[in-house]
Amino acid sequence: MCTKMVQVLWGCFLLWNVYISSAWTTHPGIKARATQRALDYGVQAGMEMIEQMAKERSIPDLKGSESLEFLKVDYVNYNFSNIKINAFSFPNTSLAFVPGVGIKALTNHGTANISTNWEVKSPLFQDSGGADLFLSGVYFAGILTLTRNDLGQPNLELQDCHAQVSHAHVSFSGELSVLYNSFAEPMEKPILKNLNEMLCPIITGEVEALNANLSMLEVLTKIDNYTLLDYSLMSSPEITENYIDLNLKGAFYPLENLADPPFSPVPFELPERSDSMLYIGISEYFFKSASFAHFAAGAFNVTLSTKEIAEIYILSQPFMVRIMATEPPVISLLPGNFTLDIPASIILLTQSENSTAETIVSMDFVASTSVGLVILGQRLICSLSLNRFRLSLPESNRNNIEVLRFENILSSILHFGVLPLANAKLQQGFPLPSPHKISFVNSDIEVLEHFLLISTDLKYETPLKRQPSFYGWEGLNLINGQWMDKSVP
């Protein structure tokens, strides 16, 4: 009986752990929302991308065999090779959200000018030359679905592909062009038939190639010498009539420990806005996990060696300062106010060439800083400014002359040593999630209740190469590099 009771209790304990673990990862650390304005701009940018791809793309040869009854020829084998798209136009193209499904792409009344080499063979003759092919009435409709695979990577598929070219006109060039052009019309029908059979497989292949690259994305990335960042999708994107939402985990981990931090993300909702193309919500949890992970990895320990402060305060010799965070810095995001409070201890040591360092004084303090924010390109740049600091002393000792003198020294160390060092690191900023080769313009940052809201438009900068990625999260760096053994003049 006792054994069975132990088994039941052990089972309940395991279930409770599973429940707690799932509760901690229910809510995302980052939310990204693309609006209809982003899709409308995507049409414009997409045309530029497709134009570049069309110039570089190798199009398969078009081969076939047809009988020419009007010439009493049983069959003619033809081959169109070196096919190049010289120009195209898709004046009626749109992208629209399909709630709960994906994004519908639609284009009609498109045209394209194509140049090609041709070769024909029959029992009676064979010849080769060049030709121009004009296509009109180009139509395409399909739905792009974006889901999440088991590794938290995005998965892209094309569904319900319908593609058709209504008209094709061939114009041959060469010595016998007049003759060939006289019977070009009968050849246009098989060309059109073969072309229409090829379109959806070609488009589907392009989407599959893009998805293959997406499936190679590393969703757990080393950020610096201390931490990793998990930006995996927590669920498949949520699609409404007006936007698509991506929920990313947005959690930092120490390099040596991938356990979730001992606090859970607080749910937050992006405001119902549509004036910008993209909205990014960065939760307090994201910053707290960064603070906890860097603290756990020992990134907040600073050693400074200084002569100037010793001279200013008439100290007998240069000294070293060691500042160590005693707890993870406390993050607070309230409307219009982003603060970082750093509980720490400070140790002043003598610095002598011929003797070991000796402690002059050691004391705990809390430094309260405000966090300034600005977006440069695709990066969020943070900077710290000291609001105040307070020593951990009994009230009766606060007016002591030595204490006041020590406060002045600490103030100088923070202002002229620690904060410039921290801000130099923070100036590297961290990239924001965005499509490859897309930069942010007309950006705005708001500090709201427990999360940061970035509202921005997008700008396509350079031709897109065939290496899609979450360009943007590699190298994210809130506090980058080793702080130990740094010195200031």
KAQUISUL-V642661 format. One record per pair of residues at least 4 apart in sequence whose C-alpha atoms are under 8 Angstrom apart, sorted by sequence separation. I is the first residue (numbers start at 1). J is the second residue. If there is no record, write none. Layout:
# KAQUISUL-V642661
I|J / I|J
This chain:
# KAQUISUL-V642661
1|5 / 2|6 / 3|7 / 4|8 / 5|9 / 6|10 / 7|11 / 8|12 / 9|13 / 10|14 / 11|15 / 12|16 / 13|17 / 14|18 / 15|19 / 16|20 / 17|21 / 18|22 / 19|23 / 20|24 / 21|25 / 22|26 / 34|38 / 35|39 / 36|40 / 37|41 / 38|42 / 39|43 / 40|44 / 41|45 / 42|46 / 43|47 / 44|48 / 45|49 / 46|50 / 47|51 / 48|52 / 49|53 / 50|54 / 51|55 / 52|56 / 53|57 / 68|72 / 69|73 / 98|102 / 121|125 / 122|126 / 148|152 / 149|153 / 173|177 / 176|180 / 177|181 / 178|182 / 179|183 / 180|184 / 181|185 / 183|187 / 184|188 / 185|189 / 186|190 / 187|191 / 188|192 / 189|193 / 190|194 / 191|195 / 192|196 / 193|197 / 194|198 / 195|199 / 196|200 / 197|201 / 198|202 / 199|203 / 200|204 / 201|205 / 202|206 / 203|207 / 204|208 / 205|209 / 206|210 / 207|211 / 208|212 / 209|213 / 210|214 / 211|215 / 212|216 / 213|217 / 223|227 / 224|228 / 239|243 / 240|244 / 253|257 / 254|258 / 282|286 / 283|287 / 284|288 / 285|289 / 286|290 / 287|291 / 288|292 / 289|293 / 290|294 / 291|295 / 292|296 / 293|297 / 294|298 / 295|299 / 306|310 / 307|311 / 308|312 / 309|313 / 310|314 / 311|315 / 325|329 / 333|337 / 334|338 / 352|356 / 375|379 / 376|380 / 393|397 / 394|398 / 399|403 / 400|404 / 401|405 / 402|406 / 403|407 / 404|408 / 405|409 / 406|410 / 407|411 / 408|412 / 409|413 / 410|414 / 411|415 / 412|416 / 413|417 / 414|418 / 415|419 / 416|420 / 417|421 / 418|422 / 419|423 / 420|424 / 421|425 / 422|426 / 423|427 / 424|428 / 425|429 / 434|438 / 447|451 / 448|452 / 472|476 / 34|39 / 68|73 / 69|74 / 97|102 / 98|103 / 121|126 / 148|153 / 149|154 / 172|177 / 222|227 / 223|228 / 239|244 / 253|258 / 294|299 / 295|300 / 310|315 / 332|337 / 333|338 / 351|356 / 352|357 / 375|380 / 376|381 / 393|398 / 398|403 / 399|404 / 412|417 / 413|418 / 414|419 / 415|420 / 434|439 / 447|452 / 448|453 / 67|73 / 68|74 / 97|103 / 98|104 / 120|126 / 121|127 / 148|154 / 149|155 / 172|178 / 222|228 / 223|229 / 238|244 / 239|245 / 253|259 / 294|300 / 310|316 / 332|338 / 333|339 / 351|357 / 374|380 / 375|381 / 397|403 / 398|404 / 446|452 / 447|453 / 67|74 / 68|75 / 96|103 / 97|104 / 119|126 / 120|127 / 147|154 / 148|155 / 221|228 / 222|229 / 237|244 / 238|245 / 253|260 / 310|317 / 311|318 / 331|338 / 332|339 / 350|357 / 351|358 / 373|380 / 374|381 / 445|452 / 446|453 / 66|74 / 67|75 / 68|76 / 95|103 / 96|104 / 119|127 / 120|128 / 146|154 / 147|155 / 172|180 / 220|228 / 221|229 / 237|245 / 238|246 / 253|261 / 310|318 / 331|339 / 332|340 / 349|357 / 350|358 / 373|381 / 374|382 / 445|453 / 446|454 / 66|75 / 67|76 / 95|104 / 96|105 / 119|128 / 146|155 / 147|156 / 172|181 / 220|229 / 221|230 / 237|246 / 270|279 / 310|319 / 331|340 / 349|358 / 350|359 / 373|382 / 445|454 / 65|75 / 66|76 / 95|105 / 118|128 / 119|129 / 145|155 / 146|156 / 171|181 / 219|229 / 220|230 / 236|246 / 237|247 / 307|317 / 330|340 / 331|341 / 349|359 / 350|360 / 372|382 / 373|383 / 444|454 / 445|455 / 65|76 / 66|77 / 94|105 / 95|106 / 117|128 / 118|129 / 145|156 / 146|157 / 170|181 / 219|230 / 220|231 / 235|246 / 270|281 / 307|318 / 329|340 / 330|341 / 348|359 / 349|360 / 371|382 / 372|383 / 443|454 / 444|455 / 65|77 / 93|105 / 94|106 / 117|129 / 118|130 / 144|156 / 145|157 / 219|231 / 220|232 / 235|247 / 306|318 / 307|319 / 329|341 / 330|342 / 347|359 / 348|360 / 349|361 / 371|383 / 372|384 / 443|455 / 444|456 / 64|77 / 65|78 / 93|106 / 94|107 / 117|130 / 118|131 / 144|157 / 145|158 / 171|184 / 219|232 / 233|246 / 234|247 / 305|318 / 306|319 / 329|342 / 347|360 / 348|361 / 371|384 / 372|385 / 443|456 / 63|77 / 64|78 / 92|106 / 93|107 / 116|130 / 117|131 / 144|158 / 145|159 / 170|184 / 233|247 / 234|248 / 305|319 / 306|320 / 328|342 / 329|343 / 347|361 / 348|362 / 370|384 / 371|385 / 442|456 / 443|457 / 63|78 / 64|79 / 92|107 / 93|108 / 115|130 / 116|131 / 143|158 / 144|159 / 170|185 / 233|248 / 234|249 / 268|283 / 305|320 / 327|342 / 328|343 / 347|362 / 369|384 / 370|385 / 441|456 / 442|457 / 63|79 / 91|107 / 92|108 / 115|131 / 116|132 / 142|158 / 143|159 / 169|185 / 232|248 / 233|249 / 304|320 / 305|321 / 327|343 / 346|362 / 347|363 / 369|385 / 370|386 / 391|407 / 440|456 / 441|457 / 62|79 / 63|80 / 90|107 / 91|108 / 92|109 / 115|132 / 116|133 / 142|159 / 143|160 / 231|248 / 232|249 / 266|283 / 303|320 / 304|321 / 325|342 / 326|343 / 327|344 / 345|362 / 346|363 / 369|386 / 370|387 / 440|457 / 441|458 / 61|79 / 62|80 / 90|108 / 91|109 / 92|110 / 114|132 / 115|133 / 142|160 / 143|161 / 170|188 / 231|249 / 232|250 / 265|283 / 266|284 / 303|321 / 304|322 / 325|343 / 326|344 / 345|363 / 346|364 / 368|386 / 369|387 / 440|458 / 441|459 / 61|80 / 62|81 / 90|109 / 91|110 / 113|132 / 114|133 / 141|160 / 142|161 / 169|188 / 230|249 / 231|250 / 265|284 / 266|285 / 302|321 / 303|322 / 325|344 / 326|345 / 345|364 / 346|365 / 367|386 / 368|387 / 369|388 / 439|458 / 440|459 / 61|81 / 90|110 / 113|133 / 114|134 / 141|161 / 142|162 / 168|188 / 230|250 / 231|251 / 265|285 / 302|322 / 303|323 / 324|344 / 325|345 / 344|364 / 345|365 / 367|387 / 368|388 / 438|458 / 439|459 / 60|81 / 61|82 / 89|110 / 90|111 / 113|134 / 114|135 / 140|161 / 141|162 / 168|189 / 229|250 / 230|251 / 264|285 / 301|322 / 302|323 / 323|344 / 324|345 / 343|364 / 344|365 / 367|388 / 368|389 / 438|459 / 439|460 / 61|83 / 88|110 / 89|111 / 112|134 / 113|135 / 140|162 / 141|163 / 229|251 / 230|252 / 301|323 / 302|324 / 323|345 / 324|346 / 343|365 / 344|366 / 367|389 / 438|460 / 439|461 / 59|82 / 60|83 / 88|111 / 89|112 / 111|134 / 112|135 / 139|162 / 140|163 / 168|191 / 229|252 / 230|253 / 301|324 / 323|346 / 343|366 / 344|367 / 366|389 / 367|390 / 437|460 / 438|461 / 58|82 / 59|83 / 88|112 / 111|135 / 112|136 / 139|163 / 140|164 / 168|192 / 228|252 / 229|253 / 300|324 / 301|325 / 322|346 / 323|347 / 342|366 / 343|367 / 365|389 / 366|390 / 437|461 / 58|83 / 59|84 / 87|112 / 88|113 / 111|136 / 138|163 / 139|164 / 167|192 / 227|252 / 228|253 / 300|325 / 321|346 / 322|347 / 341|366 / 342|367 / 365|390 / 366|391 / 437|462 / 58|84 / 86|112 / 87|113 / 110|136 / 111|137 / 138|164 / 139|165 / 166|192 / 227|253 / 228|254 / 321|347 / 322|348 / 341|367 / 342|368 / 365|391 / 366|392 / 437|463 / 85|112 / 86|113 / 87|114 / 109|136 / 110|137 / 111|138 / 137|164 / 138|165 / 165|192 / 227|254 / 228|255 / 321|348 / 341|368 / 364|391 / 365|392 / 437|464 / 85|113 / 86|114 / 109|137 / 110|138 / 137|165 / 138|166 / 226|254 / 227|255 / 261|289 / 320|348 / 321|349 / 340|368 / 341|369 / 363|391 / 364|392 / 386|414 / 436|464 / 55|84 / 85|114 / 86|115 / 108|137 / 109|138 / 110|139 / 136|165 / 137|166 / 226|255 / 319|348 / 320|349 / 339|368 / 340|369 / 363|392 / 386|415 / 54|84 / 55|85 / 84|114 / 85|115 / 108|138 / 109|139 / 135|165 / 136|166 / 137|167 / 165|195 / 225|255 / 295|325 / 319|349 / 320|350 / 339|369 / 340|370 / 54|85 / 55|86 / 83|114 / 84|115 / 107|138 / 108|139 / 135|166 / 136|167 / 165|196 / 261|292 / 319|350 / 320|351 / 339|370 / 340|371 / 83|115 / 84|116 / 107|139 / 108|140 / 135|167 / 136|168 / 164|196 / 261|293 / 295|327 / 296|328 / 318|350 / 319|351 / 338|370 / 339|371 / 436|468 / 83|116 / 106|139 / 107|140 / 135|168 / 163|196 / 222|255 / 295|328 / 317|350 / 318|351 / 337|370 / 338|371 / 386|419 / 436|469 / 82|116 / 83|117 / 106|140 / 107|141 / 134|168 / 135|169 / 251|285 / 252|286 / 295|329 / 317|351 / 318|352 / 338|372 / 385|419 / 435|469 / 436|470 / 81|116 / 82|117 / 105|140 / 106|141 / 133|168 / 134|169 / 164|199 / 251|286 / 317|352 / 384|419 / 435|470 / 436|471 / 80|116 / 81|117 / 105|141 / 106|142 / 133|169 / 134|170 / 163|199 / 250|286 / 253|289 / 292|328 / 434|470 / 435|471 / 436|472 / 80|117 / 81|118 / 104|141 / 105|142 / 133|170 / 163|200 / 252|289 / 253|290 / 291|328 / 292|329 / 433|470 / 434|471 / 80|118 / 104|142 / 105|143 / 132|170 / 133|171 / 162|200 / 251|289 / 252|290 / 291|329 / 384|422 / 433|471 / 434|472 / 79|118 / 80|119 / 104|143 / 105|144 / 131|170 / 132|171 / 161|200 / 251|290 / 254|293 / 291|330 / 384|423 / 433|472 / 78|118 / 79|119 / 103|143 / 104|144 / 131|171 / 132|172 / 253|293 / 254|294 / 291|331 / 383|423 / 432|472 / 433|473 / 78|119 / 79|120 / 102|143 / 103|144 / 131|172 / 132|173 / 252|293 / 382|423 / 431|472 / 432|473 / 78|120 / 102|144 / 103|145 / 130|172 / 131|173 / 254|296 / 255|297 / 288|330 / 431|473 / 77|120 / 78|121 / 102|145 / 129|172 / 130|173 / 254|297 / 288|331 / 383|426 / 430|473 / 431|474 / 76|120 / 77|121 / 101|145 / 102|146 / 129|173 / 130|174 / 287|331 / 382|426 / 383|427 / 431|475 / 76|121 / 77|122 / 129|174 / 381|426 / 382|427 / 430|475 / 431|476 / 76|122 / 158|204 / 381|427 / 430|476 / 75|122 / 76|123 / 284|331 / 381|428 / 382|429 / 429|476 / 430|477 / 75|123 / 284|332 / 381|429 / 429|477 / 430|478 / 73|122 / 158|207 / 284|333 / 380|429 / 381|430 / 428|477 / 429|478 / 43|93 / 73|123 / 157|207 / 379|429 / 380|430 / 43|94 / 73|124 / 156|207 / 157|208 / 379|430 / 380|431 / 426|477 / 43|95 / 156|208 / 379|431 / 380|432 / 426|478 / 42|95 / 378|431 / 379|432 / 425|478 / 426|479 / 40|94 / 156|210 / 157|211 / 378|432 / 425|479 / 426|480 / 40|95 / 156|211 / 425|480 / 39|95 / 155|211 / 378|434 / 425|481 / 39|96 / 422|479 / 155|214 / 36|96 / 154|214 / 155|215 / 36|97 / 153|214 / 154|215 / 378|439 / 153|215 / 377|439 / 378|440 / 377|440 / 153|217 / 377|441 / 153|219 / 227|293 / 152|219 / 226|293 / 227|294 / 226|294 / 375|443 / 227|297 / 226|297 / 374|445 / 417|488 / 226|298 / 373|445 / 226|299 / 153|232 / 154|233 / 152|232 / 153|233 / 151|232 / 152|233 / 152|234 / 154|236 / 152|235 / 148|233 / 148|234 / 148|235 / 147|235 / 148|236 / 147|236 / 148|237 / 146|236 / 147|237 / 146|237 / 378|472 / 313|409 / 309|409 / 309|412 / 309|413 / 338|447 / 336|446 / 337|447 / 335|446 / 336|447 / 335|447 / 336|448 / 304|417 / 334|447 / 335|448 / 333|447 / 334|448 / 335|449 / 333|448 / 334|449 / 302|418 / 333|449 / 334|450 / 333|450 / 334|451 / 68|186 / 332|450 / 333|451 / 333|452 / 66|187 / 66|190 / 64|190 / 62|191 / 62|194 / 62|195 / 102|239 / 100|238 / 101|239 / 100|239 / 99|239 / 100|240 / 98|239 / 99|240 / 97|239 / 98|240 / 99|241 / 97|240 / 98|241 / 97|241 / 96|241 / 97|242 / 97|243 / 97|244 / 284|450 / 283|450 / 284|451 / 283|451 / 284|452 / 282|451 / 283|452 / 281|451 / 282|452 / 281|452 / 282|453 / 280|452 / 281|453 / 280|453 / 281|454 / 279|453 / 280|454 / 279|454 / 280|455 / 279|455 / 278|455 / 279|456 / 277|455 / 278|456 / 276|455 / 277|456 / 278|457 / 276|456 / 277|457 / 278|458 / 299|479 / 303|483 / 276|457 / 277|458 / 302|483 / 303|484 / 304|485 / 305|486 / 306|487 / 308|489 / 268|450 / 301|483 / 302|484 / 303|485 / 304|486 / 305|487 / 306|488 / 307|489 / 268|451 / 270|453 / 299|482 / 300|483 / 301|484 / 302|485 / 303|486 / 304|487 / 305|488 / 306|489 / 266|450 / 299|483 / 302|486 / 303|487 / 304|488 / 305|489 / 294|479 / 290|478 / 28|234 / 36|242 / 35|242 / 36|243 / 35|243 / 34|243 / 35|244 / 33|243 / 34|244 / 33|244 / 34|245 / 33|245 / 32|245 / 33|246 / 31|245 / 32|246 / 31|246 / 32|247 / 31|247 / 30|247 / 31|248 / 29|247 / 30|248 / 28|247 / 29|248 / 30|249 / 28|248 / 29|249 / 30|250 / 28|249 / 29|250 / 27|249 / 28|250 / 29|251 / 25|249 / 24|260 / 29|265 / 28|265 / 37|274 / 27|265 / 36|274 / 37|275 / 38|276 / 24|263 / 25|264 / 26|265 / 27|266 / 28|267 / 31|270 / 35|274 / 37|276 / 38|277 / 24|264 / 25|265 / 27|267 / 37|277 / 38|278 / 23|264 / 24|265 / 35|276 / 36|277 / 35|277 / 34|277 / 35|278 / 34|278 / 33|278 / 34|279 / 32|278 / 33|279 / 32|279 / 33|280 / 32|280 / 31|280 / 32|281 / 30|280 / 31|281 / 30|281 / 31|282 / 223|474 / 224|475 / 30|282 / 217|469 / 221|473 / 222|474 / 223|475 / 224|476 / 29|282 / 30|283 / 217|470 / 221|474 / 222|475 / 223|476 / 224|477 / 29|283 / 213|467 / 214|468 / 223|477 / 29|284 / 213|468 / 214|469 / 225|480 / 29|285 / 30|286 / 210|466 / 213|469 / 224|480 / 225|481 / 29|286 / 224|481 / 225|482 / 210|468 / 52|463 / 49|463 / 45|460 / 48|463 / 49|464 / 41|458 / 38|457 / 38|458
